[in-house]
Structure formats: structure tokens, C-alpha cells
Amino acid sequence: MDGVNKVKILIVNKFLYPNGGSETYIFEIGKKLQEMGHEVQFFGMEHERRCVGNRVESYTSNMDFHTGKLAKVMYPFKIIYSAEARGKIRKVLDDFSPDVVHLNNFNFQLTPSIIYEIRKFEKVCGHKINIVFTAHDYQLVCPNHLMMQPNKSLCSECLNGGYLSCVKNGCIHGSKVKSILGALEGWIYRTLHTYKEIDRVICPSRFIEEKLAHNPDLIGKTVVMHNFVDRWNQTIAEKQDYVLYFGRFCEEKGTATLLEVCRMLPEIPFVFAGGGPMAEEVSKLPNIENRGFLSGEELIRTISQARFSVFTSEWYENCPFTIMETQMYGTPVIASDLGGTPELLKDKVTGELFEGGNKEELAWKIQQLWNDRQLLDNYTNACQDVHFDSTEQYCEKLLNVYTGIL
């Protein structure tokens, strides 16, 4: 990056198919950076749904840390250190010789071992590579990435490197074996100061920047950049009579709490859009229409037609696209007050915050806003003035991070 406008970027993420917010992020920035004239390739696991890749078709074998298949002889070792990932990424580095390696979610499946291979390649080839990491969750300071125990209580016991509580509480999928491996992985790479090799850490919220500051190897390397969303150019759709929840149907997203609230408010119609382990329970309630997984214009229309939406997550969300999209598409939101969410919502202006997990407060706020159409109109109108960076604006800042490290 010695004055040349074109930047070669290798985006690393364990999943290279639609799976969650981090994948939405890498696909969108990859597409936009290419449109802006830069060269982008991807590295991660092979999968039948993989939709991005690299020129030499080099990927690691698929590993599912959630299925309990750790009985496989090599799995425990590959979760902590992956020789396969080092070998596979080296092929991409040899062919592509990127200026920047942009890490995203890589722990457990790809492992921090790839950081060492990047630095080895840089040393051997004499080609400077800047390593940038976007912190989508708390993986660098919390073994289970969520700062939440299996009983769903929020937790900060591991932030300063004391990972024994992860083992004691069985924080990773309720499994002692997985929790031991996760704690060991965290301890090893903190002891080795591996993350000192990262040049810059992009924090999508001030909240996560504060948490990552507990790792001294990251101090002075963080920059806060909220995520991006592009405003829908069509006329705002006419509102219809329903309250919307969209996203994953699971415990940490507060789905169980919201279902209880729906039972408490049988007179209010709800639309759920998404999927997950609680989908069957969602479909059982008479005042819920489960539309399943939606995307593209169909999802945008469903968001923009809702009277308002609810965001009920009960873990420390970082910078949820859901909150940003809802307001940008002209719909107020009632959201839990955890993590980075309060940074994105103007309380009592474009919606309201409630105490995460408090079903009584959530039910009261939903009922109040549903019955007070003047207040709802005020919130809806205020959404027209909400601004977040577009994908292009975000990528312009991202390029400054890529090239400004030197």
C-alpha cells in the first residue's frame, strides 16, 4: 500500500455462507470494496452453501463445534491450533499476496494459528501485511463469546483472563469438555500475547471497546465504527396492524420472554420473521403469524409496514443490524437496553428501551405504544431523520483503517 490506490484484501471468516450478522457484514463490505475498485478474496471453511471464496480454492474442512462431535480424535487439538488452517491460508497468501488480512470470526474452527502464518509469510516474502480484526462478539476476552452463562445470566468473570469460571460454569454449550477446551484456548493465546500481532481492532460499539480493553494486548489498537445500513429508496410503505419481531428464535435473543409477552397481550397481532430452535413454539400462538426466514425486499417491506418492532435480546449485543435497519426503514423499535444497543436507538425519540429480560416492562411498553397512535406517529416520523453510514461510507472509513495503520 505504498501510494497505490488499489488495495488487495483477504477477508477471513470461518463461515463463508449466510449464517448471521458477521456473514452479512463480510459479504456486504466485500462486494462494496470490489465495486470501489479493490481486489477482494475470502478464506474460511468449505461448505456446501459457500458463496464466496479465493482463486486457488483453498479452504479448511468443515467443523461444527455445536454438534458434540468432539469425540473425534483430532477435534480437541484442531479447535485450539489448526495446522490445516495454516497450510490452507498459506496457499492463498502465496497466490494473492494481500495488503490487508481482515479477520472476523475465526476462533475454534480456524484458530489464531493463522495469525502466525500471516506473519511468517510477511517475514519470508518481505511484503507488509496489515492485520485488521472486526470484533463481532467477545471472543478475544470471553471463551464462549457471549459473556453469558448457561443459565442465561450475564457474566464478566473471564474478562481479565481468569478462565476457570468458564470451566466451572460449563459456559460453552453446557459442556465441561468444550468449556475446558475453550478456556485452554483463551489462556494459551493470552499467555502467548498472540493478539499483539493484530494491527487494528474495529469495535462496532463503544460497549465492546470497553470490554476488549481488559486485554492489555489490544489497548491502543481499537477504533469504534458502528455498522452500516443502506436506506431503502422506495416510498415508505403504508403501515399495517402488527408488531414485528425479526431475527433468530432462540433463548439468548429473548424469544422465550417475548412469547410470554405475546400470551399476555392476546389482542395485539405479532409477526415473526426468522427461524431457529424455538420456531415450533413461535408457531403455536394464535396472535403470532410466523412468516419464516425473509430476505431482500420482502424483509424490508415487512419491516417498513410494521407499526413498530421489538428487539428482545438478553445478551450483550454488539451493534445489531436489526436495530439500525428497523429505524432506517421508517419503523420505531422497542429494544432491550443491553450491550451496544442504546448507542443505536434514541430513547423516547425513535423508540424506547426496556430492561432486558423484564417481561412486565416489555408488555407494558408494547401495549402503551400500540394504543397511543400519536406517540407512535411521532416516533415513526423521527425515524426519517435517523442516519447511519451507508455501506460505501463505511468502506471509505474502512480503507482509512486499512491504509492508515502504517
N, C-alpha and C positions, 0 to 999 in steps of 0.2 A: 504493500500500500504506500509506495513511495511517490505520491503525487498522481498516480494513475486513478482515473475516476472509477473504472470498473473494479469491483471487489468480488473475490471468489469466496463463497460462504458455504461451509458444510454444516448443515443443521442436524443435530443428533438428538434423537428421542427414541425411547425403547419401543413405542408403538408407532407404526407408520400407516395406520388406518384410523378412521373416525372412532374415537373411544372416549373422548372427554374434552374438557376445556383446553388442556395443553396441546392436544392434537389440532383443535380449531385454530389455536394460536400459530403453530408451526406451519400449517397449510396456508393460512392467510398471509403471513409475512413472507413465506417462500414465494408465493405467487406474485405478491406485490413487488418484492425485490427484483424478481425476474423481469417484470413489466418495466421496472425502472432502469433496466439495462445491466443488471448484475448477474453473475453466474451462481446458481444455487444447486446443490446436491444434498441428499439425505442419507443418514446412516441410522440403523436400528435393527430390530428383529424382523426376520422373514415371517410372513403370514399370508394366508390365502386372500385376505382383504387388503393387503398392502397396496397403496395407491400412489406413493412417491418412492423415489429411490436414487441410485447412483449409477454412473456409467459402467462400472465394472461388475455390477450386480452382486455386490459383496455385503452380506447381512449375517447376523448371528442366527442360530437356530432358535425357534420359539420356545419360551419358558413361561409357564403360568404359575406364578407364586401363590395364587389363590386356591388352587385345587387340591392342596395337600399331597402333592406328588414328591415331597422331599425325600421319600424313601429311596428314590433313585440315587445310586451310589455317588454320583458326581454333583448332584444338585447343591448340597450344602457348600461345597467348595466354589462352585461357579457363581453362587449368589454373592460371595464375598470378593472373589477375584476371578475374572474370566480371561483365561489365555486365548480362548476363541475370539472374544470381542477385540482383544489387542491385535490378533492376527488379521481379523476381518477389516478393522478400521485402517490398519496399515496399508492394505491393498488400495483402499480409497484414497488415502493420503498420498501414496506413491503415484497414483494416476492423476489426481485432481490438484494436489499441492495448494490447498486453500490458504487464503489470507487470514480467515477467521473460522474457528470452530465454535459454533453456537450450541452449547449444551442446554438441554431441557431436562426431562425426567430420564435418569439413567441408572439410578441405584437398583441393586438386586439383579436385574437382568443383564445390563451392560457392564455395570460396576465402575467404580472410579479408576480401575486399572487402565481404562482408555486414556485418562489424563496423562499417565506416564508414557504411553505410546506416542501421544501427540508431541510431548516434549522431547522424546527420543528422536522422532522424525525431524523435528526442528533442529536439533543439535547436529544430526548426521548430515542433513541437507543444507544447513546454513540458511534456511528460509524461515523468517519470523512468522509465527502464528499467534494471533491473539485469541485467547480462550475467554469466551463470554458465557455466562450462565444466567438463565431466567429462572427465578425461584417460584415455581408454580405452587409449591407447598413447602413444608418444613423439613424436607428430607435431610438437610445438612445439619440439623440440630435435634431432630426427633426421629428415632428409629422407625416408628410407624407412620411418619409423615403428617399425621393429623393433629397431634397434640391432644389426643382424646383416648381415654382408657376404654376397655371393652364394655364397661358398664355405662358408657356414654358420658362420663364426667370429664370435663375439660382438665387438662393437665399440662404442667410446665416443668416437671421434675427432671427431665433429661437435658434441659437447655444448656446447662453448664458442664455437660459431659459425664454426668453420673448415670450411666445407662442401666444400672442394676434394677431400677424401678420398672423398666420395660420388661425385664425377665420376671420380676416378682408379680407384676400385674397381668402378664401374658398379653401384652398390648398389641401384638401383631396377630390378627385373626383369632385371638383367644388361644393361641398355641404356644406352649412353653418352648418347643423346639424352634419354631420360627422366631420367637422373641429372643431366644439366646443368639441365634444367627444374626438377627437384626442389630442387637446390642453389640455383638462382637464386631460386626462390620463398622458400626458407628465409632466404636472405641479405636479400632485399628487405624482408620483414616484420620481420626482426630489426633491420635498419637503421632502418626507419621507427618502430620501437617500437610496432607495431600492437597487440601483446598487452597493452600497458599499459591498453588500453580495457576489458579483461576485469576485472570486479569481484572475482570469486572463482573459484578453481580447485579442484574436487573431485578429490582423489587417492585412488583405490581401494586404494592401498597406500603404506606408508612408503617403499618402494623407489622408486616413481615420483616421489614428492615430492622425494626426494633428487636424482634426475636432473633434474627440472624446475627445481630451484634453480640450475642452471647458466645459466639465462636470467634475467638480473637484472630483467627486466620483470615476472617472476612472484613475486619474493621478497616475502614477507609476505602473499600472496594465497591461499596454499594451505591446505586443510583435508583431513585424512585421514578418509575414510569408506569402510570396506570394503563390498563389495556385499552384497546381501540374498538370502535364500532362505527360503521358507516350508516349515515342517516338514510332512511328509505325515501326515495324521491317522489313516490306516488302521493296523491292526496290522502290525508288521514282518513281511515275507514270509519264508517258510521258505527257508533258503539252499539253493542248488543248486551243483553242482560245475562252476564255471567261473570264470575270471579275466576281468574286463571291461575293455575299453578303449572309451570313447565320446568322440566329437568328430570333428574333421576329420582325414582321412587325407592327410597331406602331410609334407614334409621338416621344416619348422620345428616341427611338433608331435611330432617324434621317431618318426614311423611307421616309417621305414626301420630305425632302431635296434631298435624293438620287434619288427619282423618277423624280424630276425636272432635276437633272443632267443627268439621262438616256434620257430624252427628248432632252436635249442639245447635246447629243452625239449619234445620231441615228445609226452611222456607227460602234459603238462598241457593241458587244453582251455581255449581262449580264445573269448570272444565279443567281436566288434567291432560297435559301433553308430555309424553316421555315414555319411560319404561324402567324396569328394574325389578329387584326381588320382591317388592310389595305390590306389583301390578295387579295380582289377583284380588288383593284386599281393596285396592282402589276401585275396581270394577263392581264391587258388591253394593256400594252405597247408592241409593236411589237418586240422590241430588248431585251425583257426580257423573259427568259424561267423560269417559276415558277415550281420548282420540288417538292414543298411542304416540309413537315417535313421529314428529313432524320436522320438516326442514325447509329451507328456502322461502319462497313467497308464501307458501301455505302456513308456515310457522309465523312469519311476520304479520300476516293477515289475522291470524288467531290472537296474537299479542295486541295488535292495534285495535281490534274490535272489542276487547275485554273492557269492562268498566274499570277494573283495576286488577293487579296481580298480587300474589303473595309469595314471599321468599322466606322459607321457614328453616333454613339450615341451622343445625345445632353444633357445628364445629366452627373453628376459626377460619372462615372463608377468606381467601386472599384478595382477589379482585374479580368477583363473579361477573362473567359476561351477561348473565341473566338480568342483573340489576341495571346494567348500562343499556342493554337492548330494550328493556321494558320502557324506560323513560324516553329513549331516543325515538321509539315508535309511538309516542304520544299516550302512554298509559302509566298512571301512577302506580306505586307499589308500596305494600306494607311488608317490611323486612325485619328480620332479626338483627339485633344490634351487636353482633359478634364479628371479630376479625376486622377486615378491611372494608366491610360493607358500609359503615357510617361515613366513610370517605367519599362514597359514590352517590349517596342519597341526601337530598336537602330535606331534613325532617320538618314536617309541617309546611312544606312548600311543594314538593313533588311526590309526597307520600308520607309515611310515618314509620318510625322504628318501634319495635316492641322487644321486650326482654326474651332472648332466645330460650325456647322450651316452655314458656309461660302460656299455656293454652287458654287460660281465662282472659288474660290481657289480649291475646290474639283474637279470640272470639269477639270480645267487646269492640276492638278496633274495626274488625271486618263488619260487624253489624252496624256500628256507628257510621262508617263511611258509605255503606250500602244504602242507608236510609237518609243520608244527608247529601242530596244531589248538588246543592250549591257548593258545599265544601269539595265534593268530588270534581265538579266543574273547574273550581279554582286550581286544584292540583293538576287536572288534565291540561289546562291552559298553560300552567307553569312549565310543563314538560316540553313545550315548544321552544323554550329558551335554554334547555339543557344542552351542554356541549361536552363531548369527549373527542379526543383525537380520532380522525379518520385513519384507516389503515395506511394511507400514504403519508400522512403527517407523522404517524408513529414510526414508520420505516425511515423517514428522514432523520428522526431523532436516533433511531437505532444505528443508522450509518455513522452518525457522530460518535456513538459509543464504540462502534467497531474501529473507526479510524482515529479516534481521539485518545486511545489508550497510550499510544506512543508519546 
